[in-house]
Amino acid sequence: MELVFYKYHGLGNDYLVYDYQKNSQKLSTEDICRICHRNYGLGSDGILEGPFFDNGKISVRILNPDGSEAEKSGNGVRIFSKYLKDAGYVKEQEYKLCTPGGIVDVHFNNGTGSNMTVSMGRLAFDRASVGAADTPEEMVDIPLEFDGQVYKCTCVSIGNPHCVIPLEEISKEKVCHIGKYSETAPYFPNRINTQIVHVIDRNNIEIEIYERGAGYTLASGSSSCAAAGAVYRLGLTEPDINVHMPGGILKIEIDNEWNVKMTGDVVYVGKMIMPY
């Protein structure tokens, strides 16, 4: 038996699309871990399962490399939307995609679908939305301790949870060290995504990302939304922000009610076949 995947990346954050219209095998946790492995599998930051159709609605499942399921992924949404357009499932310029973290509106900005704007939902800074425990009700600029070090953190949900830490200097090494402890800290029973952020100016920030269930990644759409929302909430930026990541730049727009739009590119890598 063969498994068929379609690989795409959004600013270096790569996903494999697994279409059940073209595959019959249900993937197990062990399968997902093996397929995503950079050395022993096809290699990816996750697998997008779908499309699933129900009463005219299209939905997707977002699977992390450790087999866990993510509620939402900005790059995953863009990648899956590009696949739906390439495969002929979506022919309109705009459509809605259901994720476990909520419904997103997708607008294709060109004919090929390689650039799109996604309405990602509303930012929430309260403990319940983030899924935190033993923290203040409002999780804005609060002290949290990871590996014996206290950081001023702003935690936010955009359908999935994020811990944003502004720092003067950021690096891959630093976010990997913090993320190893913050992901599974007692504050976050369901684990959390972590971003460290440096404010360049009122309209530009740079971030490094450690994702729950995936580890270090070159780019993340939901992380960009969360980090932009956090620094704007802290009064450090304007609501329109360019988020610079090692993989590239996403444009984030935040309105007066904390709704977020994200604009960025997607690149098709190729069709991949793996024996099962």
Residue pairs with C-beta under 8 A, 6 or more apart in sequence:
1 25
1 275
1 276
2 273
2 274
2 275
2 276
3 18
3 23
3 25
3 27
3 35
3 273
3 274
3 275
3 276
4 18
4 19
4 22
4 23
4 271
4 272
4 273
5 16
5 17
5 18
5 35
5 42
5 47
5 271
5 272
5 273
5 274
6 16
6 17
6 19
6 83
6 86
6 87
6 268
6 270
6 271
6 272
7 14
7 15
7 16
7 17
7 42
7 44
7 268
7 269
7 270
7 271
7 272
8 14
8 15
8 17
8 79
8 82
8 83
8 266
8 267
8 268
8 269
9 15
9 75
9 79
9 247
9 266
9 267
9 269
10 74
10 75
10 78
10 79
10 219
10 221
10 247
10 264
10 265
10 266
10 267
11 75
11 218
11 219
11 245
11 247
11 248
11 249
11 250
11 264
11 265
12 217
12 218
12 219
12 246
12 247
12 248
13 45
13 75
13 217
13 218
13 219
13 220
13 221
13 247
14 43
14 44
14 45
14 269
15 44
15 45
15 46
15 47
15 48
15 73
15 75
15 76
15 79
15 80
16 35
16 36
16 42
16 44
16 46
16 47
16 48
16 272
17 47
17 48
17 50
17 79
17 80
17 83
18 27
18 47
18 48
18 49
19 50
19 51
19 83
19 87
20 49
20 50
20 52
21 51
25 276
27 35
27 47
27 49
27 63
28 67
29 67
30 67
31 276
32 47
32 63
32 64
32 65
32 66
32 67
33 65
33 66
33 67
34 40
34 41
35 41
35 42
35 44
35 47
35 274
36 42
36 43
36 44
36 45
36 46
36 47
36 65
37 43
37 65
41 274
42 272
42 274
44 65
45 65
45 211
45 214
45 217
46 62
46 63
46 64
46 65
46 70
46 73
46 76
46 214
47 63
48 60
48 61
48 62
48 63
48 76
48 79
48 80
48 83
49 60
49 61
49 62
49 63
50 58
50 59
50 60
50 61
50 80
51 58
51 59
51 60
51 80
51 84
51 89
52 58
52 59
52 60
52 61
53 59
57 96
57 98
58 84
58 89
58 90
58 95
58 96
58 97
58 98
59 97
59 98
59 99
60 76
60 77
60 80
60 97
60 98
60 99
61 69
61 100
62 69
62 70
62 71
62 72
62 73
62 76
62 99
62 100
63 69
63 70
64 70
64 211
64 212
64 213
64 214
65 213
65 214
65 215
66 213
66 214
68 212
68 213
69 100
70 76
70 100
70 101
70 160
70 212
70 213
71 99
71 100
71 101
71 102
71 159
71 160
72 99
72 100
72 101
72 102
72 104
72 120
72 121
72 158
72 159
72 160
72 222
73 99
73 160
73 220
73 221
73 222
74 118
74 120
74 220
74 221
74 222
74 223
74 224
74 225
74 250
74 262
74 264
75 219
75 220
75 221
75 264
75 266
76 221
77 97
77 99
77 104
77 106
77 118
77 120
77 221
78 106
78 116
78 118
78 221
78 262
78 264
78 265
78 266
79 266
80 97
81 90
81 95
81 97
81 106
81 108
81 113
81 116
81 118
81 266
82 113
82 114
82 116
82 266
82 268
84 90
84 95
84 97
85 91
85 108
85 112
85 113
86 113
86 268
93 107
93 108
94 105
94 106
94 107
94 108
95 105
95 106
96 103
96 104
96 105
96 106
97 103
97 104
97 106
99 159
100 159
101 121
101 158
101 159
101 160
102 121
102 159
104 118
104 119
104 120
104 121
105 118
105 119
106 116
106 117
106 118
106 119
107 116
107 117
107 118
108 115
108 116
109 115
109 116
109 117
109 263
113 266
114 265
114 266
114 267
115 263
115 264
115 265
115 266
116 263
116 264
116 266
117 261
117 262
117 263
118 221
118 261
118 262
118 263
119 259
119 260
119 261
120 158
120 159
120 221
120 222
120 225
120 260
120 261
120 262
121 158
121 159
121 259
121 260
122 158
122 257
122 258
122 259
122 260
123 156
123 157
123 158
123 225
123 226
123 229
123 233
123 254
123 258
123 259
123 260
124 130
124 156
124 157
124 158
124 258
125 138
125 139
125 140
125 154
125 155
125 156
125 233
126 137
126 138
126 139
127 133
127 135
127 136
127 137
127 138
127 139
129 157
129 161
130 139
130 155
130 156
130 157
130 161
130 162
130 188
130 192
131 157
131 161
131 188
131 189
131 190
131 192
132 139
132 155
132 161
132 187
132 188
133 186
133 187
133 188
133 189
134 186
134 187
135 142
135 144
135 155
135 187
136 142
139 153
139 154
139 155
139 156
140 154
140 230
140 233
140 234
141 152
141 153
141 154
141 234
142 152
142 153
142 154
142 155
143 150
143 151
143 152
143 153
144 150
144 151
144 153
144 163
144 182
144 185
144 187
145 151
146 178
146 181
146 182
146 185
147 177
147 178
147 180
147 181
149 178
151 165
151 178
152 165
152 166
153 163
153 164
153 165
154 163
154 164
154 166
154 230
154 233
154 234
155 161
155 162
155 163
155 164
155 192
156 162
156 164
156 226
156 229
156 230
156 233
158 222
158 225
158 226
158 229
158 260
159 222
160 193
160 212
160 222
161 188
161 190
161 191
161 192
161 193
161 212
162 192
162 193
162 194
162 195
162 222
162 223
162 226
162 227
162 230
163 182
163 188
163 192
163 193
163 194
163 195
164 194
164 195
164 196
164 197
164 226
164 227
164 230
164 231
165 178
165 194
165 195
165 196
165 197
166 196
166 197
166 198
166 199
166 230
166 231
166 234
166 236
167 174
167 196
167 197
167 198
168 198
169 198
170 196
170 197
170 198
170 206
170 207
170 208
171 208
172 208
172 216
172 246
174 196
174 208
175 194
175 195
175 196
175 208
175 209
175 210
175 216
176 210
176 215
176 216
178 194
178 196
178 210
179 194
179 210
179 215
179 216
180 210
182 188
182 192
182 194
182 210
183 191
183 192
183 193
183 194
183 210
183 212
184 191
185 192
191 212
191 213
192 212
193 209
193 210
193 211
193 212
193 220
193 222
193 223
193 226
194 209
194 210
195 207
195 208
195 209
195 210
195 220
195 223
195 226
195 227
196 207
196 208
197 205
197 206
197 207
197 227
197 230
197 231
198 205
198 206
198 207
199 205
199 231
199 236
199 237
200 206
200 244
202 236
202 237
202 238
203 237
203 238
203 240
203 241
203 242
204 241
204 242
204 244
205 227
205 228
205 231
205 237
205 241
205 242
205 243
205 244
206 243
206 244
206 245
207 223
207 224
207 227
207 243
207 244
207 245
208 216
208 245
208 246
209 216
209 217
209 218
209 219
209 220
209 223
209 245
210 216
210 217
211 217
211 220
211 223
217 247
218 245
218 246
218 247
219 245
219 246
219 247
219 248
219 250
220 245
221 250
221 262
221 264
224 243
224 245
224 250
224 252
224 262
225 252
225 260
225 262
227 243
228 237
228 241
228 243
228 252
228 254
228 260
229 252
229 254
229 258
229 260
231 237
231 241
232 238
232 239
232 241
232 254
239 253
239 254
239 255
240 251
240 252
240 253
240 254
241 251
241 252
241 253
241 254
242 249
242 250
242 251
242 252
243 249
243 250
243 251
243 252
248 264
248 265
249 264
250 262
250 263
250 264
251 262
251 263
251 264
252 260
252 261
252 262
253 260
253 261
253 262
253 263
254 260
